[in-house]
Structure formats: structure tokens, C-alpha cells
Amino acid sequence: MRALAVLLGALGAATASCHRSVGADPGSSSEGGVVSAPSAIAPGAPRSGMVWIPTGVLRAGSALDEVPRLADVEMPGTEVLMGGFYVDVLPWPNEAGAIPTTNVSREEATRLCESKGKRLCSELEWERACKGPDNTRYEYGQAYDARACGAGRSAESSARRPSGDRLTCRSAFGVREMHGGAFEWTDSSWGRGSTRDLGVVRGGNDPSGELTSRCASARPMAPRERSPVTGFRCCAGPRNDDEVELEVKVGVPFQRAEHTGRSSPPLDALGGVACGPPVSPAPCSLSRAWTWRPGPNVELSLAGGCVGRDPSARCALAVSRMLEGKVDVLAQIDTGREIPEVVLVEGTDRRIRVRGADLKGQFFREITYSYGRVDVREVR
């Protein structure tokens, strides 16, 4: 069964790029390819209440195999060489003990920054300031810690919290409280397949703390909209021009392969290799395959088959995807003595039901997809 899982699967990944950059090929990460290099900018005189972010490489978004991840929102770890700039230590008004200013449109936030000789940050500048020189997932490190920024709470309950009292909520550059409070305007447009005029907000807080409090997380918002949970912070110095451009693909949520068995495209790699234990009497009998798209820019392959014949047949289902030309196995499900049958659970694209059988009779297992995770539930 392990070989069955290892040899089956395909993933259709998003096409992503930055302006002034080489876009990533579908199904691959751009890690290792540095996009256009701006000229190095030396820091000027220190600016009160601001941190200098030096020239360096941002790994924008998150790698395709990271969990959790928003496939239709984030770049696939694309390396972007960015010039230096300044950013406010705290959200506007950038004063310890002050309640962050909210209920402003993007234009109003822009004007307030300009009144101080500053500007709104681009979304990638904001992400660079958050990730620090080592490109960590959260501003404080790689592993999620709800206590560091007070994450996992509603935005309404945290947006009015005074600035400056969460000393552990800081990036390696010294920028503070980018999460755990109000969302923050950037001057970027939402370059992720929408036909509407939308801006980008970063940071913030909500109950899905592990997901939302990552430096790569972003949300769309109409530029004229005002919200009690959205504020801003300012940047200064020459603006970095790179922007997120992400192709968003939406397909049929669940479909059976037209050609099953050995000729089924996701199963071509099998090539007659036995997929059971070493003592298996014969190669796999592959008879069913499906494509599952639980969300935009996510495409998984499912394939079921058996080794041997009754009464000693052993059957299994593999859930997999293709990453950088290699099969990435997400789940393996033993379906006993029955060729797997799979259906989409009514009312959601993110849950499927698998049928198998053993000596006690038929049984069912559900598989759920959530932001890159595939979980197999207990037998029913």
C-alpha cells in the first residue's frame, strides 16, 4: 500500500509571480530563483519611531508544502530581493500606550502617513518587516505561539488594545505588534484574480490564530471601506515596486477519472510495480481514480486498487499531489477487502467519504482538507 500511495497523484499548482520578476512555473515553487535586484539603498539618518529594514531577500508567501497555507492568497515562497526602507515600530499613531487608529479608508491612511513625510507600506514590504532576515513564518519565529501576540481572538476584542505591551510580539528587525491587534492597510492592490477594485490588508487577529497570524497572511478590502478593526502603519524611503500577482484556478470540485485502471493518467507511474507487501502475489489491480479540488489552486489525486484476489485481497486508497515533479503523499487509507469507492460529502467541497469493507461488513471513513492539511477520520 505504501508503494501505491507513493506512486500515485498529481497537483495543479498556482502560477505566481511578482512585477519585475520571473513567474513561477505551475506546480513548482520559485524558491532558489531570486527576482530582479533593486539597487542597494544605504540607511539615512535615524528616524524617530521607525526601524530600518536593510536590503535583503524576502521569501514571499509560503512553500507549497507548508501547513497551514492559503493556496489562492500566497506566493509559493518566491524569492524577492528588496531594497532598504523604514517602517514604523508600532501601528499609527506609533506611540506606546496609544490605542491604534482604525475606521480609516486607504486614502485617509495614505494622507495621514504623508502628513508625517511618510507613506503606506506595500504588502511585500510589510511581509519583509514581519519575517525578518531569516524569513520566519511568524514575526517571533517558526512555531506558532498564541501567547506571543495574543493571537486567536476576535478582531473586535483586540483592535482597541493599547500598543506597546506585548514585548514578545516583535520581528527580528524590531518591528512590533504586526499581529494580535487591528488589521493594517497597505498601498497594494489585490492581485489575485479578482475583477473588483480591492486593496490589501495585512496582520490583524481572529479565532484562526495559527493561520491568520502568519506573516504571509493577507485579506482583500475595498479601498474606500472603513472598519473598526482596520488601521495602518507607515513606511518611508523609496518604495519597492514588486507586487503579488497570483493566478487563481477554480475547477470542478470532484470528478471521477474518465479512464480508470492502468491507463488512468494519474496512475501511469505505476508501470506494473507491485503495490502491496513484498509477498504480494501480483501487481496492483487499479480500477478507480478521482480528482479532488477542495479549494482554489488545490488539486489532489485519489486512486484506489487492490493486491491479490478474494479472500486474501488487500485494497487501499492513496491521496496525493505533485510538488516540483515529485509525488507528495498526503494520506493512505486501508479499505480492507473492497475496492475503494469515494464520494464528495454533500454541502462542502472540503470533505469526501471513502467506503471499504472487512469481515464485519462495510465501513466508511471521511477525509477532510483544511488549509493544506488532509485528515482521515476514524472508521464508522
Secondary structure, DSSP 8 states (H G I E B T S, - for coil): -HHHHHH--------EEETTS----TTS--TT-B----------S--TTEEEE-SEEEEEE--TT-SS--TTTS-EEEEEEE--EEEESSSTT--TT-----S--HHHHHHHHHTTT-EE--HHHHHHHHHTTTT-SBTTBSS--HHHHT-SS-HHHHTTS-TT--TT-B-TTS-B-SBSS-EEEEEEE--SS-SS--EEEEEB--S-HHHHTSTT-EEEE-TT---TTEEE-EEESS-----EEE------SEEE-SS-GGGSGGGGGGTT---S-TT-SS--EEEEEEEEEEETTEEEEEEEEEES-TTS-EEEEEEEEEETTEEEEEEEEEEETS--EEEE-TT-SSEEEEEEEETTEEEEEEEEEETTEEEE----
